[in-house]
């Protein structure tokens, strides 16, 4: 060992800086292998090395940027399913409430719906295992399986005595990335995308065409944490001409790349608004940044997250993987999407996001942020990390009381809706066979709100008269939206909530309805 160290020292003294760094890295690798051998050979107890190695890998990556990560084999299965856009299972959306698995919705045409499983059924047994007490992460392990395989479940249904037994043949189930697509009463198209998976552009294009290729469109990327780069390029390219730069990347060990629209987009001239917020990240920021830099549409909302690091995912032999940051994203005008960070300090990075978000909403233009010019009109846009909207919307906190927060955090609202729809689903479906009838004709009654507060008291949320009065409009909307979701699907939830509670959505509708006065001037060259 002593001779080895002397030799390394001599080489370091004689080497060029680059060569010296390479030798230093080799020495550190040797040190890591030595510790592994010592633990395996000398530790007082038998060592299970798998968690030790995984812990070491996670520890190494945590010393780098906030987005390099290690995913074990089980985590990778979930990631692959979310990107693939489908998995094999029975086709139910579920929730776990007070140790009980509750069916929230069945996938239209899916295996569960075909055999008669209904929303609000309580699953109490899966094959030979009791389902009561299962966690949210355990349930999919038993409901999912190979296509064509069978699973048997027992359910409890309100108003039906005893257990209902179902034998279900598993099938491929789509994981939709488009949550909602509809025309507003003003004739404006609205499409909400929750992430960028392998089927996103296929879903988006289909939704756009089924809406009749609307000339005015709201693209909602709020809460969209990103996903696959090629899908983001496809979405930005949907609105841009052939050859338009969408995003570029640069890194130390990988060649710089520029990604352009491969062909003319399907919607080159329609009036466009993109909605973003503090949870819009990565692929969402690529789309919003390209639309903004090319003056193709108006971005409305709150400053985005600022995740502009490119990860290369490298699979490992046991099914796990590492995601290593290899480059940074730049918008077409040259803005770096990634906000600043200190290596190894992930906690401060996420705390800083909260502080930065508050500051950015108070002052829509950060005086210290670098200025850039858009590519068509030469408007000023700002860098410094993330995408800053053209119209910044202050968060609407009116009506959000501590009492309301307590009902939500303790799951009282979800529990109440499940129990209420157990009793009322059939009568509501008869009264309101279509969403339009439900939206115009149903409003939660005072008696219904009173029953909700009673359940809250039973669950330890002390009734607060002032808080209830302040939050009553939000509670009514939430009850109506959740009922709509159970009756008519996920898209119905947004059709209820958006025009009542979403300030940025309402601003987008206003702008698109008066484009010549409110929208067009925002994209015009500054004189």
N, C-alpha and C positions, 0 to 999 in steps of 0.2 A: 504493500500500500504506500509506504514512504517513497519508494522509487517512482511509483506511478504519479504521486503528487509533485515530485521534483521535476519529472518529465513534463507534466502539464504546465508547471510554472515557467519552465524554459521555453516551451512552445508559445505561451502567452506573451512572454517578453519579446520574442522575435517576430511575432505575427503582425500582420496588418490589423487595423481596428475591426474590419469585417471578419477576418479569420479568427481573431481573438474572441469575438462574440460567439462564433460558431463553436469554438473549443469550450468556452464557458458554458454554453447550452448543453454540450455533450457531458460535461462534468456534472451539471445539475441532474441530467437524466440518469447518470450512473448513481448519483446519491439517492434518487427516488427508488431505483431498483434495489439498492442495498437495504433501505428501510423495509421494503416489501419482504426481502429474504429473511431479515432479522425477525420480523414479526411472525412470519410463517414458521421459522425454525426454532425460535427461542422463547416466544411468549409463554407465560405461565399456564394459560389454558389453551385448549384447542380453538383456533381462530377460524371463523367463517369469513373467508377473504372477500366474497362478493360485495357485502355492504361496506367493507373497509375500502375497497377499490372505488366503488361508486361514490362514497363520501369524499375520497381524495380527488376524483375527477370534478365533482361539483365544487369542491373547495378551490381548485385551480381556476375554474371558469369564473367563480365569483370575484376573483382578483382582477378580472378584466372589465369589459364594458357591461352595461346592464342587460344586454340581450343575448350574449353567448350563453348557451345552456346545455345541460345533459338531460336526456329523456330515457328512462328505463324502458324495457320491452313493453310493459303494460301501458305506459304513457304513449308510446309510439303507436300502439294499436288504435287508441282513441284519436290521435292526430291524423293518422292515415284515413280513418273513416270520415273525419270531418272534412278532409280535403277531397276524398274520392267522391263525396256526394251521395253515398249510399252505404248500407250495411244490411246484413241478413238478420231478420227478427220477426216480431209479430205485428209491428205497426201501431204502437200506442205512444202517446205523450203522457208521462206520469209525473206525479209528485208524491213525496213522502210526508205525511202529516200525522203527528202523534203516533209514530211507529206503524202507520198504515199506508200501504201503497194504493194511491188513488189514481184512476185513469182520468186524465184531464181531457184528452181528445183521442179519437182513433183516426189513423191515416185513411183518407178516402180510398176505398177499393183495396185496402190492405188486408192481410190475413185475419187480424182480430175483428175488423168490421164485418168481414164476410161470414164469420161464424156467430155474430150477434153480440160481441162485447160492446158496451156502451160507455160514453163519458159518465164519470162519477161512480162507476163500479169500483168496489174495494177488492183488490186481489189479496186473498188470505193464504193461498198455497200455490207454489210453482213446482210442478212435478211432485216429488215426495217431501219437499221442504216447506216449512211454514214461512210465509212471506212477512208476517207481522214481526217487526223489529229489524227488518233488513234496512240498510242504509241506501242512499241514492246511488252510490257507486257499486253496491252489490247487486242491485236489481238487474241492470243490463247483462251482467255476467250469466244470469240464469234465463233471461228472456231471449237473448240473442244466441245464435248458433248457425250451423251450416244450413244453406238453402235446401229445403226438402225434408229437413228433420222435424220431428214433432215435439211440442211442449204442451203439457196439460196444466190448466190453471183452474182454481176454484175462486169464485167471486161472491161477494155479498152485494145485493142490489136493494135499494130502498123500495119498500112496498112488495117485495117478493120474498116469501118465506123460504128458509133454508139456504143452502149453497147452490149456486149454478156452476156446473162443470163444463169446461170447454176444452176440446182437443184442437190445437192450432198447428197448421203446417207452416213453418217459417219460410219467408220469401224475401227477396230483395226489397229494401225499404229506402226510398229516396230521402236524403237530407237536404231539404231545400235551403238555398241561400237568399232567395227573394221572399221576404216575409209578407209583403203586401203589394198589390198593384191595382189601382182603381182610378176612375175619373171623378174629380171633385164636382160639386154642383155647378161650378163655373166652367166645366169642361177642360180642366187642367189635368194632365196625367200625373200620377204619383206612383213611384216605384221605390220601395225600401229594400236595401241589400244589407244583410246582416254580417256577411263575411265574403271573402273571395276564395271559393273552392273550385274544383275542376269543372263544375257544371254551371258556374255563375253566368257566363256570357250566353250560354244556351238558354238559361232561365230568363235572363234579362231581355234578350232579343225576342223571345216568345211573348213575354209580358207586354213589351212595347208594341208589338204588332197586334196583339189581341186588344189593346187599348185603342187601336185604330191609328197608330203612328201619330200621336198627338203633337201639335205644333207648339204647345207649351208643356213643359215637363219639370217636375220636381224630382230630383235624384237624391234620396235620403241616405246619407252615409253616417248618420249619427250612431254612435255606439259600435261602429264597424271597426274591429281591431286589426283588419288586414287579411293576409293570406297569400295566395299565389301571384307572383309578379306577372306572369303571362296573361292572367285574367284582368289584372288592373290595366295592363297595356291595351287589352282588347276593349275594355270599357271606355278608357280615354279616347282610343282610336275610333270608337263609335260616333264621336262628335267632331272629329278632326279630319282634315284632308290627308291624303297620302303623302308620306314623307315628313309629316310634322313630328318634331322631336317630342317625346312624351316624358322620358326620364333618362338620366345618364348615371353611371357608376364609376367610382375611382377607388383604388385600394393599393396597398403596398405590394402585394404578391400576386395580384391578378391584373390583367390588362384592362384599361379603361374601355367602357362600352357605352354606346348610345342606342337607345331603343326608340324606334320611330313607328308611326302608324303605317302598317303594311299596305293599306288601300284606303280609298275614300270611305269615310264613315257613313253609316246609314242615315244619320241625322246631322247634317252639316249646317242647317240654317234655323232650326227651331229655337224658340226662346227657352233658355235653360237656367234653372237654379239648382245649386248643389248645397245640401245641408250638411254641416259638420258640427262636432262638438269636441270636448276635451277627451273623449274616448275614441275618436276617429284616429286611426294610426296606420302607419306603414302603407299598404296598398291603397287605402282610402286617401292618404295624403298625396300619393302619386297622382291619383285621378283628379283630386281637387286642385292640386298644384298645376297640373297641365291645363285644366280648363281655365284656371285663373290667368296663367301666364300667356295663354293664347287669346285672352279676352273673349273666350267662347261662351261664357256664362257668368252669372253672378254667384259668388259663394256667400252664404248666409249662416250665421250661428255663432259659435264660440271657437277660440283658437284651438287647433288640433293638438294631439299628444306630443308629436315631435319624435317619432321613431323612424329614423332614416338610415339604419344600419342594415347591410345586406348579410344574411346568414347563409352559409353553405352547410347543408345537412349531410352528415357523413354517417352511414350505417355501420354498426359494429356487429361482430359475428353472432352475438346472443340476441339480436333483435333490438337492442338499444341503439341510441344515436347521439352524436354531439352536433350542436349547431354552433359553428364558429363564425364570428363576424369577419368578413373578408373585404368589405368595401362600404362606401357611403353613397346614398342616393342624392342626386341633385335634380331640382326642377329644371324645365327648359330655359328659364332665365338665369340659372346658375345658383339658385338658393340651395343651401344645405338643409335638408329636411330634419336631420338629427339635431336635437337641442344639446347643449353642452352637458358634460358629465365628468365626474372624477372617477377614475378606475378604482374598482373595489369598494365603492361607496354607494351601493344600490339603494339603501334606505334613504339617504339624502337626495338621491336622484328622484325618487317618487314623491318625497315631501316637497322638493323644489317644484315639481309639476303643479302641486296644489297652490303653492305661493305664486308661481308664475301665472297660473290660470286666473287667480283673483286679481293680480295686478293688470293682466292683459284685458280683462273685462272692464276694469275701472278706467284704464287708459288704452283705447283701442290701438293707438300707435305708440310703440315703445321708442322713446327718444334715442336709446342706445342701439337699436337694431339697424343692421345695414340695409340700405335701400337698393332696390333693383327696378328695372323697367320691364313692363310687359312687352310682348313681341309684336303685337299688331298696333296698339294705340299708344304705347310708350307710357302707360300709367305707372305710378309708383306703387310697388308692393314691397313688403318687408320680409327680411330673413331673420336669422337668429334662432331658428328651430321651429318646426311646425308650420302650418298654413294659417295665416291670419285672414279671417273673412273680410269680404268687401263691406258687409254690413254686420256689425257685432251686436249680438242680442244679449242683453243682460239676463241672467237667470231669473225666472219669475218665481219668487219664493212666497208670493201672496197665497195664503191658505195652507201653507205647510207648517202645521203646529207640532209641538212635542207630542200632543195627544195622537195626532194622525201618525206620526213616526212610530209611536209605541204600538199602535194597531198593526202597522205593516211589519215591523221587526219581529213581533211575536207571532206572526202568521195568522192573525185573527181574521183579516179580510179574506185571505184565501180559504181558510177553514169555513168561514161563513158562507161564501159563494158555493163551495162544494155541497154543504148541507142544504142550502136554499134550493139549489138546482136539483138535488136529489128529489125534493118534493115537487118542484115547479117546472121541471124541464119539459114534460109532455104538454102541460097546459100552455106554456109560453110558445112552444113549437106550433101548437094549433092556432093560437092567436096571431102569431107572427111567422108565417111560413117563409118569408123572405127578409133579408136584412133591411131593405128600405122601409118595410112596414114596421119592423122592430125599432129602427132608428127614429122614425117620426112619431111612433105611437107609444113607446114604453119609456117611463121615467120611474126610477126607484122611489117608492112612497116613503112618507115619514115613518110609517109603521115598520118598514123594512130597515130603515136607518136605526130605529129604536131597538130592533132585535139585534142589530150589529153591535150597538153599544153595550147591550146586556151581555152578549158573548164576550166582549172585551173585558167587562168587569169580572166575569167568571175566570178569565185567563190572566187576571192580575193587572190589567190596564185600567187604572183608576179614572173614572169619568171626569172630564174637565169641560165644564159648560162653555167657557170662552174658547178653548181649543176646538171643541166640536163645532161651535158656531162658525169659526174661521175656516174650518176644513170641510164643512158640509158640502159645498159645490164639488170639491175634488172627490169626496167619498161617493157622492152620487154618480159622478162620471166613472170612477173606478168600478163600481158595482155594475153599471151598465156595460162598460167595456169588457169586463171579465165574463159577464153573461153572454155578450155577443160572440166572444171568442169561443166559448163552449158550444154555442148554437150554430155558428156560421164559419168557424175557422179563424186562424191567426190574423188574417188580413182585416177581419171585422173589428178586432181590437183597435187597430190604428185608425180605422174609419170613424170610430167613436172618439178616441182620445185626441187625435190631431187637431180638429177644428175647435176643440173646447179647451185644451190645456197646453198645446205646443205653440209657444210664441213665435219661434223661428218659422214653423210651418205656416202660421197665419200671415206672417210678414211676406213669405214667399208667394202665397196666393195673392196677396194685395199687390205685390210688385208685378207678377205675371199678368194680372188683370189690368194693369195700367202701365204696360211696358214702355210705351213711347215717352211717358213723362218720368217714370221712376226707374226703369231698368236700363234702357238704352243709354241714357246719359252717364251711367256708372262705367260703361265700357268704352266711352268715347275718349279720344285723345284729349289730354289736358292742354288748354291754351295758355 
